[in-house]
Amino acid sequence: MYQKIKKTLDFDFKKQEKKILLIFTLGLLFYAALVLFGDTKKIISISFSFKWNVVILLLLLSLFNYLVRFVRWHYFLHQISIKIPFANSLRIFLAGLSMTVTPGKMGEVVKAYLIKKETGNKFAQMIPLLITERLTDGIGMLLLALGGIYLFRQSAIFFLFSLSIVLCFFLFVYYKRHTLKLIRKLEDKIGHIKALDFFLTFFENSEKLLRSKQLTIGILLSIIAWSFEGISLFLLINNFGSFWRWSSFFYALFIFSFSSIAGFLVLIPGGIGVAEGSITSLLTLFFQIGLPQAIFITLIFRFVTLWFGVLLGLANLLLSFSKLRLSEEEGR
């Protein structure tokens, strides 16, 4: 089974590069359509009066987000006994940001690929770490959204749906004997199911990461990390009015968390379209700002929280592959 997993997770840089370029192009087309929909002249006028120096602060908040998530990543690596120098670990983590625009962030297996190349550890050891990262991210965002959910109770159905997915995952994990039996019965009836290879490999290597202490630390770090992006949105909103209230802050956290989870659940690369549509519509609903202002806020927010990370990730990905090529040439 390991050979099947290895083949599934092997990383083709040129193929991923083409995907990112395609997604970037589609993203630009969508943003152009969004600007046209929101009135191009008004959005251009808003850009001239906007205080662009705030973008520096927003980028710093995004960097804090990456730093805290890196601490979680490095902590999880140690929990599964993968020893790697701090600088190399940081470079590999940042390289994974380049794959944020892949469906469900599945392209982040590049981190598993680079760990394997640099340390010799198997892919199978990394699958639980990648899944646990996404799991703690989801739980952290759900918890951040709670204040907004309390104020905007119509969103409770979405919250309960997302929570049910998390609970089902925990049930599958903590009753893994029954889950494995179910998988085997399914495969006996309908043959081998390729997608289930990930579950099987996860069960075999996840025990150390799913202990209460490790999960609690992971969730706390996720809440801290993603709160920085909620703060970014809150600061952006306050450039278009005075919304210095706790309710406004909770709404900002909710809008960010809701749009991120929605984008992830539909498996659209980077949540493009879904996230922007959610942010724009919720901004006009919760705050007294017009559609052009909401679209402008959305575009700036997505640049500092999505595309900035992708660009930073691509730089580190290229650096990682350059180092791999050099080490291979030296080894010949």
N, C-alpha and C positions, 0 to 999 in steps of 0.2 A: 504493500500500500504506500510506503514511503516514496517509492519511485514515481507513483502517480501524483502524489502531492508535489514532489520536486519539479515534475514536468509542468504542473499547473502554475507553480509560483516562480518559475524561471523568468528572469527579467530581460526583456528585449528593449534596450534603450531607444533605438531608432523608431521602433513601433510606438512607444510611449511619447516620444518627441513629436511624432506626427499627430497623435491624439490630442496632445496639449495645444498644438498649433491650431488644429481644427476647432477645438472647444473655445480657444481664445478668439478666433474669427467669428464663430457663432455668437459668442458673448458680446463682441463689439456690435454685431448686427442687431442683437436684441436691445442693447443699450441705446443704439441709434433710434430704433423704433420706439423705445420708451420715451426718449427725449422729444420725438415728433408728437407722440401722444400727449405729452404734458405741456406742449407749447414751447417750441424751440426758442423763440424770442425772449419769452419770460425767463426761461432757464439760463440763457446767456446773460440776461440782465442781472439775475441773482448771483451769477458767478463773479460779476464785476464788484458787487457790494459785499461779497463774502470775505470774512477775515481768514485768509489762507494760512496765516501763521499757526492756526489751531491744528492744522494737519500734522505739523511736527509733533505736537502733543499726542495726537491720535496714533501716529506711527510708533511712538514710544510705548504707549499702552499696548499696542499689538506685540511689540518686542517683549514686554513683561509677560504677556500671555504665552508666548513661545518659550520664554525662560522657565516659567513655572511648569509648563507641560514637559519641558525637557527634564526638569528635576524628577518628575513622575516617571518618565521613560527610563532614566538612568537608575532610579530606585528599582523599577521592575526588572531591569537587566540583572541587577545584583541578586534579586530574589530568585531568579532562575539560573544563577551561577554562571553568568556570562560576564567575564572580566574584560574590559576594554578601556583604554586611556580616555580620560575626561574629554579632551579636545576632539578625539576621533568620534566619541559617542555624540557630542554636540553636532559635529559636521554631518553625521549620518541622520540624526534626528531632523536637522534642518533640511537635508536633502529630501526627506519624506514629505515636506510641505509642498514640493513641486507637484505631487500627485493628489493634492487636495481636490482638484477638478476632475478626478476620475469617479465613475459611478460608485456611490457608497464608500468612497475613499479606498477602494480595493487596490488602487495603484500604490498604496503605501507599503505594499510588500517589497518595494525597493529597499526599505530599511532592513528587511529580513535578508534580502539578497546581499546587501553591503556588509552586514554582520557576518554572514557566511563566508564572504570573500576575505574579510579581514581577520576573523577569529577561527574559522573552520567549523563553527557550530552549525548544527543541522537546521534546516527550515522548520522542522517539526517543533523545535524548542521555541521558535519565534511566533508561531500561530497564536498560542494563548495570550502572549503579550499584546499583539496587535488587536485581538478581539477585546481584551480587558481594557485597553486604552479607549476603544470606541464605547464600551459599556459604561465606564466611569464618566466619559464625556456626556453620554446621554442622561445618566442619573444626575450629574452635576447641573446640566441645563434644565432638567425637569424641576429640580429644587430651586434654581434661580427664578423660574417662571411662577413659582407658587404665589408670590405677592400679587402679581398681575392677574393670576387666575382668580384669586380671592376678589379682586376689584372688578374683574370682567368675567362673570360667572358663566357666560355663554361658552367660554373656552374649556369648561370642565370636561366635556366629552372628549376633546382632543387629548387633554391631560390623562384621562382615564385610559384611553386607547394606548397612548405611549407607555403608561405605567404597566398596562397589562402585558405588553411585549417584554418589558424588563422582567416582570414577575414570571412569565412563561420561560424566559431564558434561565432564571435561577432554578425553577422547578426542574427543567431539563438537566441542569448541571448537578444539582444536589440529589437528584434521583437518577444518576447516570446509569446505574445497572438496568433500570427499567427502560431508559432511553435507548441504551445499546441493544437491548432485546427487541425493542420496537423497530430500530433501524435494520437489524438482521432479519426480522420477519418481513419487513417491506422489501428488502433485497431478495429474499427467498421467493417472494411472489412476483415482483416486477423486474428483477435483475439489478445489476449494480447501478447505484445512483451517485454520479460523480460529485455532486454538491455535498453529499454526506461525508465525503472524505475529510472535509474540514472539521466537521463535528467530531469524528472519530479521533483525529489527530489532536484536536483541542482537549478532549476528555483524557487522552493519554498523558498530556503534559501541563494541565492547567492547575493541578492541586495546590502548588505553592503560591499562585497568584490569587486564588479565590478564598483564601483564609480571611477571617473577619478583619484582622489588623491591616493586611495589605489592601483590601478593598476599601476600608475606611480612609486610609491615607490617600489612596488613589482618588476617591470621591472628593475629599477635602481639597486636594490640590486642583482638581477639575473645577470646583466651585470658585476657588481663588482665581484660576487662570481665565475662565470664561467671564467672570465678573468684570475684568478689564475691558472686554469688548462691549459689555452692557454699559459701562461708564462712558466709553467712546460715543455710543449712540446718544446717550443722555446729554453729553457735552455738545454734540452736533445739533441736537434739537434746540438747545438753549441759545444757539446762534440765531434762531428765528422767533424768539419770544422769551418771556420770563416764565420758566416752568420749574423753578427751584422748590419743588415740593416732593415729599416722600412718595406720594401717589404717582407722580410723573416718573420718578426714578424706577419704581416697581413696574410701571408700564413699559419703560425702556428695556428693562431686563426681560420682561415677558415678550416684547416684540422681537428682540434679538433671539431669544431661546426658541420661541415658536417657529420663526422663519428658518432657523438652523435645523431643527428637528424635522420640520416639514420637508425641507430640501433633501435631507438625508433619507427619509422614509420613501420618497418617490424615486430614489436612486438616479436622479438626474445629475450629470457631472457638475460638482460644485454647487448643486441646488440652483443653478442658473435659471432664472425665470420664476421659479417657485418662491425662492427667498426674496428676490426683488419685489415681486408682486405682493407678497405677504407684508413686507416692511412698508411699502408705499401705502397700501390700503389701510393698515393698522395705524400708521402715522396720521392719516387724515381722519381716522375714526376717534383716536384718543386725544389728539392735540389740535388746537385751532390754527392749523396751517393749511394752505392751499395745495392742490395737486402738484404744481410746478416745484414748490418748495420741498414737498415730500419726495419727489423724484430726485431732486438735487441732493438731498440728504442721503437717500438710498445709494446713489452712485458714488458719493464720497465714502460712505461707510463701507461699501463693498470693495472699494479700491484698497482701503487701509486694512481691512480684515480678511480679504480673500486674495486679491491679486498681488498685494505687497508680499504676502507669504509665498505665493507661487513663484514670484521672481527671485526672492531670497532662496527658496528651495532649489530652483534651477541652477543658481550660481554654485550652491554647495553640491548639487548632483554632478555638475560638470567637473568640479574640483575633485570629487570622490572618484570619478571614472578616470581622471587624469592621473591620480595617485595609483590607482589599480594598474593602469597601463605601464607606468614607470616601474612599479614593483615587479610586474611580469617580465619587462625587458631586462631588468637587473638580474632576475632569476634565471634567465637563459644562458 
